[in-house]
Amino acid sequence: MKNSESVLSVKFNSTHSYEKLMNICEEDLEIFRSVPGLIQKYYVIEETTGAISGIYVFKNKNAKETF
């Protein structure tokens, strides 16, 4: 992992279709590229439950807490 010190994981459910969620992710891409200290963001969809997780990798704990 790219010199990260802090990780944030959020889990949620959505009534949106997979296609709609992917469109939202694409639309928000530039916003997340400008988040200070955010190194990488991952999405995980659990096939069995449909739950979605966002995993955010930050440069340090302060960047995570600011976010």
C-alpha positions in Angstrom: 0.0 0.0 0.0 1.2 3.5 -0.8 2.7 4.8 2.5 -0.7 4.9 4.2 -1.2 5.4 7.9 -5.0 5.4 8.2 -7.9 3.5 6.7 -11.6 4.3 6.9 -14.2 1.7 6.0 -18.0 2.5 5.6 -20.7 0.0 4.9 -24.2 0.8 3.6 -27.1 -0.5 1.6 -28.7 1.3 -1.4 -31.8 1.0 -3.4 -30.0 2.2 -6.5 -29.1 -0.3 -9.3 -25.5 -1.2 -9.8 -25.4 0.9 -13.0 -26.7 3.9 -11.1 -24.1 3.5 -8.4 -21.4 3.3 -10.9 -22.6 6.5 -12.6 -22.6 8.2 -9.2 -19.0 7.0 -8.6 -17.9 8.3 -12.0 -19.6 11.7 -11.4 -17.9 12.1 -8.0 -14.4 11.0 -9.2 -13.0 14.6 -9.4 -14.3 15.5 -6.0 -12.5 12.5 -4.4 -9.3 13.3 -6.4 -9.2 16.6 -4.6 -9.6 15.3 -1.0 -6.4 16.2 0.9 -4.5 13.2 2.0 -6.7 10.6 0.3 -4.5 8.1 -1.5 -7.0 5.6 -2.8 -10.7 4.7 -2.6 -12.1 1.3 -3.2 -15.7 0.0 -3.5 -16.7 -3.5 -2.6 -20.2 -5.0 -3.2 -21.1 -8.1 -1.2 -22.9 -10.4 -3.7 -24.9 -12.3 -1.0 -26.2 -9.2 0.9 -25.9 -6.4 -1.7 -24.1 -4.3 1.0 -21.6 -1.8 -0.3 -18.4 -0.8 1.4 -16.3 2.2 0.7 -12.7 1.8 1.8 -10.7 5.0 2.0 -6.9 4.9 2.3 -5.4 8.1 3.8 -1.9 9.4 4.1 -2.3 9.9 7.8 -4.9 9.9 10.7 -5.3 13.7 10.5 -6.4 13.6 6.8 -8.9 10.8 7.7 -10.3 12.8 10.6 -10.6 16.0 8.5 -12.5 14.1 5.8 
